[in-house]
Amino acid sequence: MTDLDLADLDAFAAVARARSFRNAARLRGVSASSLSEAVRRLEARLQVRLLNRTTRSVTPTEAGERLLERLNPALQEVAAALDEVNIFRDSPTGTLRLNVPTVAARLILPPIIGPFLAAHPGITLEVVAEDSFVDVLAAGFDAGIRYDERLERDMIAIPIGPRVQRFVTAAAPSYLEARGRPAHPNEILSHNCIRHRFANGRALPWDYERSGETIRISPTGPLVATNFDLELSAAIQGLGLIHSFEEFLAPAIARGALEPVLEDWSERFSGPFLYYASRRHMPAPLRAFVDFVKNPRLSAQSS
């Protein structure tokens, strides 16, 4: 058994963790067929089935579970050993995989990734933007970005991007002329509202706060979407009120396409955090990114 291909073992572990050939392939930037062939080679060499495959799911067999349990720490040690070579490079190399909410991909990462990749040309950054919460380690990511999430005890969180943000409610001048400008959050209930729904099916309420008073509104309206650009376009066309990140609405407000309302009620909240596992060895690309985010000059630039 000593002639087993390490790459085939690594491919099996990736598929077993992701519970999917397609998802494992997406995370690794390879084809699902190449991973499938690697697993077939490994099973043929070991003469035992490692994965149960159906049209809907991929799950490890008992033998596969035992192999994965032993492989995970071994593969981590191999990766750590190879990554130590990066210490002797002028700039680290490798792939950094991040899982972030879509709003972070739009508002937080753009001013960061350009300077970071320019400073570290040997690093490839893979960003998956989605609004469903995932276990970043189990899904094969190095780190993630979240807003006020409860992190497990073995996770480390550091600030990234602006430390204080706020939601703003706005509408097109044509809508406000026709329907009037709400003077209190409760009046929103009589307005058409454009609502955002996350991929997990949740449509968050609109929260307002002033002088210690908090009001939560569950609005109604003609459009519910999962795409910020569609929602913004609908608001500019005068279909109703929109409630979103100030940074997202700012350009439309600046050019007069939208007008803010209830500004003295705008809810403020803490900015996002980069979080990653607390472990003995941090991959060089992740270590470089963490050091870059902690750089005070970057914090001033992206806040």
Protein Blocks (a to p, Z undefined) as FASTA:
>chain_A
ZZpcfklmmmmmmmmmnopaklmmmmnopafklmmmmmmmmmmmnopafbdcdfkbccdd
fklmmmmmmmmmmmmmmmmmmmmmmmmpmbdcddddddddfklmmmmmmmmmmmmmmmmm
mbccdddddfbdcdfklnopabdcdehiacdfkbccddehjfbdcddddddfklmmmnop
afbfklmmmpccdddddfkopacdddddeehiacddddddfbdcfbfklmmmmmmnopac
cdddfklmmmmmmnopaccehklmpccdddddddddddfbdcfklmmmmmmmmpmklmmm
mZZ
